[in-house]
């Protein structure tokens, strides 16, 4: 099981081929080139696209090509849809605590609009868009997010995606839902090729999930006004909290840099402050509030919060536990 997945967008998660062909033909027409049908486009189009156009239209300036393409893209009535199984797969990743990233050559503004329209924007920890050459950039992405090569794969539908994966020393997974046909994709030698993302999900289900590195705060003492009756909330009482966190990168990848981990001293202080901030009726409410803090303010990939309350004389404690995974 991979802990980190980097996704291409077009052809991997989003079916925008008809729109891309339309915009490409608009560009070709500006330079008196013959239009491409779907078969011809799949046979010859390659990334990085500046290299493709350097051969196809050598006299053109890249900035002019981009302006023409963007105009056609923005003014087209051709719609886009999700690739089959794409939404189910990213939901599967979220449920399994797999960190997800986007690496695409698509214009950042256009990507954002498409991803929001298709309900996909919030599934990714970080989006790297407008990247012309993924082979050159992917190592930067890995370093920025502290990703270990042995725990990471790049999923894409084109040769350029697979070559980028190999440049970073990570697994290249080819999907046959997009721009390259099976023969083209095989030439890049992906470690794994699947017909669609549902098939990849089935393969991942057969692999045990890795045990993530974790940080624990044991028996953190909290004094707060809590309880259902108003009389109980009137007097502060002692709770204990046990917090287990999955940090944003593995211990090995932290390289002694505190910026890559979670400052548990600062976290303990912040959780204590939150517990004391205002009266709370339910223990469950406070547990959720503390978990949200761990994830949203301190960057935990996953947070487990267990609270113990010492109120009933016949019990050593009562407890609630919640788990929150970063979306």
VOGU-3710 file (C-alpha; in Angstrom, 3 decimals, decimal comma):
1> xxxxxxxxxx> 0,000/0,000/0,000  1,265/3,474/-0,904  1,107/6,255/1,647  1,313/8,972/-1,011  -0,229/9,192/-4,478  0,508/11,894/-7,025  -2,121/12,211/-9,754  -2,032/13,613/-13,238  -5,325/15,325/-14,060  -6,318/15,205/-17,743
11> xxxxxxxxxx> -7,033/11,649/-18,838  -6,333/10,269/-15,358  -9,094/11,847/-13,285  -10,772/14,203/-15,767  -12,006/13,329/-19,264  -11,297/16,523/-21,188  -9,923/15,008/-24,386  -12,662/16,392/-26,660  -12,041/19,892/-25,303  -8,262/19,507/-25,615
21> xxxxxxxxxx> -8,534/18,326/-29,236  -10,833/21,238/-30,058  -8,440/23,776/-28,525  -5,424/22,130/-30,191  -7,109/22,268/-33,605  -7,838/25,954/-33,045  -4,116/26,498/-32,504  -3,204/24,418/-35,568  -5,628/26,395/-37,730  -3,877/29,630/-36,743
31> xxxxxxxxxx> -0,742/28,250/-38,415  -2,464/26,613/-41,391  -1,967/23,076/-40,132  -4,455/20,284/-40,763  -6,834/19,461/-37,874  -6,459/16,206/-35,974  -9,153/13,659/-35,352  -9,208/11,717/-32,083  -7,105/8,828/-33,398  -4,453/11,097/-34,946
41> xxxxxxxxxx> -4,310/13,225/-31,816  -3,746/10,216/-29,552  -1,106/8,865/-31,895  1,040/11,982/-32,030  0,382/14,315/-29,083  3,000/14,179/-26,328  4,042/16,059/-23,230  5,796/18,324/-22,442  3,596/20,229/-24,887  6,255/22,897/-25,705
51> xxxxxxxxxx> 8,346/20,066/-27,193  5,359/18,814/-29,201  4,639/22,228/-30,695  8,341/22,858/-31,341  8,145/19,981/-33,839  4,589/20,533/-35,050  4,779/24,339/-35,474  8,453/25,302/-35,174  7,841/28,900/-36,238  5,403/29,600/-33,398
61> xxxxxxxxxx> 6,263/31,377/-30,158  5,246/29,521/-27,007  3,443/32,540/-25,533  1,332/32,885/-28,713  0,484/29,177/-28,685  -0,637/29,430/-25,074  -2,766/32,506/-25,788  -4,530/30,806/-28,708  -5,051/27,608/-26,758  -6,370/29,443/-23,712
71> xxxxxxxxxx> -8,785/31,461/-25,840  -10,193/28,323/-27,484  -10,348/26,533/-24,128  -12,160/29,373/-22,397  -14,678/29,976/-25,203  -15,576/26,374/-25,959  -18,990/24,923/-25,188  -17,522/21,418/-24,998  -17,957/19,988/-21,515  -15,709/17,838/-19,358
81> xxxxxxxxxx> -16,554/14,951/-17,063  -14,793/12,813/-14,504  -13,095/9,669/-15,704  -15,094/6,629/-14,649  -14,240/5,512/-11,071  -12,229/8,702/-10,362  -14,460/10,050/-7,572  -14,765/6,661/-5,912  -10,996/6,224/-5,983  -10,125/9,544/-4,320
91> xxxxxxxxxx> -12,780/8,854/-1,684  -11,138/5,472/-1,116  -7,779/7,223/-0,675  -9,253/9,658/1,832  -10,775/6,829/3,842  -7,438/4,996/3,921  -5,472/8,102/4,966  -3,470/8,177/1,717  -1,983/11,599/0,998  -3,039/12,805/-2,463
101> xxxxxxxxxx> -1,422/15,441/-4,687  -1,981/16,805/-8,195  0,831/17,351/-10,710  -0,478/18,722/-13,995  0,579/20,922/-16,884  -2,904/22,433/-16,957  -3,250/26,173/-16,408  -3,808/26,811/-12,656  -6,945/28,920/-13,129  -8,512/26,448/-15,549
111> xxxxxxxxxx> -7,620/23,544/-13,277  -9,206/25,171/-10,252  -12,415/25,908/-12,159  -12,642/22,358/-13,526  -11,813/20,656/-10,239  -14,367/22,728/-8,292  -17,012/22,161/-10,962  -16,415/18,400/-10,819  -16,374/18,289/-7,002  -12,755/17,161/-6,781
121> xxxxxxxxxx> -10,816/20,196/-5,556  -10,853/19,398/-1,838  -9,540/15,838/-2,155  -5,915/16,901/-2,599  -3,447/18,017/0,033  -1,643/20,232/-2,464  -2,063/21,068/-6,153  0,915/21,647/-8,440  -0,537/22,985/-11,694  0,919/24,815/-14,683
131> xxxxxxxxxx> 3,980/22,527/-14,645  5,260/22,235/-18,214  7,926/19,643/-17,487  6,943/17,139/-14,821  10,237/15,257/-15,156  12,142/18,333/-13,991  9,666/19,309/-11,275  8,617/16,118/-9,542  11,681/15,887/-7,284  10,873/19,381/-6,011
141> xxxxxxxxxx> 7,348/18,213/-5,188  8,727/15,210/-3,299  11,069/17,401/-1,249  8,416/20,025/-0,483  6,113/17,443/1,072  8,693/15,105/2,599  7,593/12,106/0,503  9,623/8,897/0,625  10,116/7,318/-2,822  9,346/3,795/-1,587
151> xxxxxxxxxx> 5,961/4,983/-0,270  4,942/7,039/-3,301  3,498/6,479/-6,773  2,603/8,757/-9,674  -0,580/7,807/-11,536  -0,894/9,067/-15,092  -2,152/8,274/-18,567  0,855/9,441/-20,632  4,478/8,507/-21,182  5,596/11,816/-19,673
161> xxxxxxxxxx> 3,909/10,905/-16,378  5,696/7,559/-16,180  9,050/9,089/-17,083  8,509/11,729/-14,388  7,887/8,977/-11,837  11,147/7,299/-12,817  13,033/10,593/-12,512  11,964/10,744/-8,851  12,638/7,061/-8,202  8,980/6,335/-7,456
171> xxxxxxxxxx> 6,475/3,842/-8,843  4,887/4,804/-12,151  1,310/3,593/-12,569  -0,236/3,903/-16,014  -4,007/4,100/-16,552  -5,579/3,393/-19,942  -8,360/5,958/-19,637  -6,667/8,888/-21,301  -4,417/10,274/-23,985  -1,872/7,498/-24,654
181> xxxxxxxxxx> -2,887/4,166/-26,081  -1,596/0,931/-24,479  1,340/0,599/-26,874  2,520/4,155/-26,273  2,201/3,863/-22,519  4,072/0,543/-22,457  7,076/2,189/-24,136  7,621/4,250/-20,968  7,813/1,017/-18,929  5,411/1,698/-16,059
191> xxxxxxxxxx> 5,784/-0,609/-13,068  2,050/-1,199/-13,230  -0,640/-0,595/-15,864  -4,356/-0,771/-15,105  -7,402/-0,311/-17,349  -9,006/2,088/-14,862  -8,796/3,257/-11,259  -11,288/0,676/-9,975  -8,809/-2,034/-10,979  -6,059/-0,199/-9,102
201> xxxxxxxxxx> -8,268/0,021/-6,020  -8,787/-3,735/-6,117  -5,024/-4,268/-6,236  -4,422/-1,899/-3,330  -7,076/-3,666/-1,279  -5,015/-6,849/-1,475  -2,007/-5,065/0,011  -1,946/-4,444/3,781  -1,963/-0,785/4,694  1,422/0,346/6,050
211> xxxxxxxxxx> 1,724/1,253/9,698  2,343/4,981/9,740  4,811/6,674/12,078  2,946/8,299/14,948  3,370/10,879/17,715  1,561/10,342/21,018  0,659/12,738/23,809  -0,264/10,538/26,753  -2,546/11,631/29,581  -2,477/15,343/28,880
221> xxxxxxxxxx> -4,281/16,973/31,821  -7,047/19,433/30,962  -9,097/21,529/33,366  -12,338/22,726/31,860  -15,982/23,529/32,494  -17,842/20,568/31,053  -21,036/18,637/31,690  -24,693/18,405/30,746  -26,155/19,998/33,939  -25,373/23,670/34,395
231> xxxxxxxxxx> -24,324/22,936/37,976  -21,640/20,534/36,753  -20,287/23,082/34,258  -20,047/25,713/36,979  -16,923/24,144/38,495  -13,840/23,215/36,447  -13,007/19,526/36,461  -10,007/17,485/35,469  -9,932/15,487/32,230  -7,101/13,557/30,641
241> xxxxxxxxxx> -6,487/13,334/26,920  -4,455/10,826/24,945  -3,646/12,104/21,459  -2,167/9,987/18,663  -1,082/11,794/15,509  0,153/10,788/12,078  2,656/13,502/11,117  2,749/15,009/7,596  5,804/12,953/6,626  7,650/9,888/7,867
251> xxxxxxxxxx> 10,259/10,142/10,617  12,968/9,170/8,140  12,004/12,001/5,775  12,025/14,638/8,549  15,825/14,850/8,474  16,015/16,503/11,913  13,912/19,444/10,691  11,204/20,453/13,178  9,273/22,120/10,347  8,560/18,619/8,978
261> xxxxxxxxxx> 7,021/17,312/12,199  4,462/18,415/14,787  5,629/20,556/17,689  3,979/18,568/20,463  4,853/21,124/23,156  3,044/23,857/21,204  0,197/21,448/20,488  -0,231/20,534/24,146  -0,383/24,228/25,054  -2,949/24,920/22,315
271> xxxxxxxxxx> -5,182/21,976/23,303  -5,121/23,092/26,927  -6,127/26,585/25,826  -9,003/25,241/23,696  -10,343/23,092/26,511  -10,408/26,094/28,833  -11,773/28,574/26,286  -15,494/28,057/26,871  -17,873/25,731/28,700  -18,792/22,535/26,820
281> xxxxxxxxxx> -21,811/20,333/27,341  -20,648/17,090/25,744  -17,334/15,291/26,046  -17,842/14,252/22,421  -17,928/17,883/21,304  -14,654/18,660/23,021  -12,965/15,557/21,561  -13,957/16,599/18,036  -12,784/20,170/18,612  -9,368/18,952/19,769
291> xxxxxxxxxx> -9,045/16,588/16,772  -9,873/19,419/14,354  -7,141/21,524/15,952  -4,567/18,742/15,496  -5,415/18,391/11,811  -6,204/21,935/10,720  -3,795/23,956/12,859  -0,896/21,522/13,276  -1,006/19,626/9,982  -1,579/16,085/11,257
301> xxxxxxxxxx> -2,631/13,691/8,507  -4,740/11,834/11,070  -5,600/12,548/14,698  -7,032/10,200/17,314  -8,295/11,880/20,483  -9,410/9,934/23,571  -10,809/11,897/26,519  -11,308/10,529/30,041  -13,667/12,105/32,530  -13,710/11,234/36,246
311> xxxxxxxxxx> -17,235/11,985/37,380  -18,987/8,715/38,302  -17,872/7,214/41,627  -18,534/3,623/40,516  -16,198/3,955/37,466  -12,503/4,722/37,229  -13,397/6,964/34,258  -15,747/7,417/31,338  -14,186/7,974/27,915  -14,907/8,950/24,327
321> xxxxxxx> -12,662/8,524/21,328  -12,726/10,107/17,871  -10,538/9,808/14,779  -10,247/12,575/12,182  -8,487/12,175/8,821  -7,338/15,246/6,920  -9,501/15,827/3,855
//
